[in-house]
Amino acid sequence: MESDDISEKKEDEIHVKKSSFNGLIIGLIAAVGVAAFFAGSYVSDLDSNQITQKDLSDAMAKLELKMLQNQLPSSQQKQPAKISADDDPVRGNDDAPITIIEFSDFQCPFCARFHIQTLPLLLENYIDAGKAKLVYRDFPIQGIHPNAIPAAAAAECADEQGKYWEYHDKLFENQNQWNQLETPDAVAVFGQYAKEIELNQEQFDVCLNTGKYIDEIRKDLDDGREYGVSGTPGFFIGNEELGFVELKGAQPFENFQKVLDLQLNALKK
């Protein structure tokens, strides 16, 4: 999938070809059976009542989820539950069983593509249904997106007045309006957006002009780097019980659906 990264190169997000993946799943199941045989626990007179298609499907689903988790950087495979949502804005029910932690850049075109094309489907099928929640964390790549930090700061200032997601959506939906502007001109546009969503203009202007939330943005950026994020958008999906699966780039809805369904089914076991 496509993403913006620090080196300005697109990342290859195809981790495992489908045919190879299916073959590996079958191989793993076979290996488990062989190991059980030599351990003396293999039952030779199996019949259809002992192993059902559902049993096989459940086993494959668990293996697939484990393989997806193993795509995390090696440091995070050891402690996947340490990926933090911090205290960043949450979209959806706080008690949702699965968390989607997004590291994103308001000036990144691939991030805008995700929010325009994929997020509405996630909202409809998972977030609004209470199955998952989205946490937005800032990862502005200032070297190629000079307006990214001011945009992130403006969104934080809107959050201060309880309208983070309205402002967030405004930035992405109108990205073409401000992304090529000189930064002072972009900041003026950000002030106009504040007016359009009826923020207290004076409070917003003071907040933005004083850089009130720069340290918060830097904290997100530092955490993202620690977790191995090198481009935007980047996602970690899961919870402390299951661990997290990493998705990189502007992935299609179907890739999110696959991970979320595997994790939600695992929680039912």
Sequence and secondary structure as in RCSB ss.txt:
>XXXX:A:sequence
MESDDISEKKEDEIHVKKSSFNGLIIGLIAAVGVAAFFAGSYVSDLDSNQITQKDLSDAMAKLELKMLQNQLPSS
QQKQPAKISADDDPVRGNDDAPITIIEFSDFQCPFCARFHIQTLPLLLENYIDAGKAKLVYRDFPIQGIHPNAIP
AAAAAECADEQGKYWEYHDKLFENQNQWNQLETPDAVAVFGQYAKEIELNQEQFDVCLNTGKYIDEIRKDLDDGR
EYGVSGTPGFFIGNEELGFVELKGAQPFENFQKVLDLQLNALKK
>XXXX:A:secstr
   EETTS       S HHHHHHHHHHHHHHHHHHHHHTT   TT  TTTS HHHHHHHHHHHHHHHHHTTS HH
HHHSGGG   TT  EES TT SEEEEEEE TT HHHHHIIIIIHHHHIIIIITTTSEEEEEEE   TTT TTHHH
HHHHHHHHHHTT HHHHHHHHHHTHHHHTTS HHHHHHHHHHHHHHTT  HHHHHHHHHTTTTHHHHHHHHHHHH
HTT  EESEEEEEETTTEEEEEESS  HHHHHHHHHHHHHHHH 
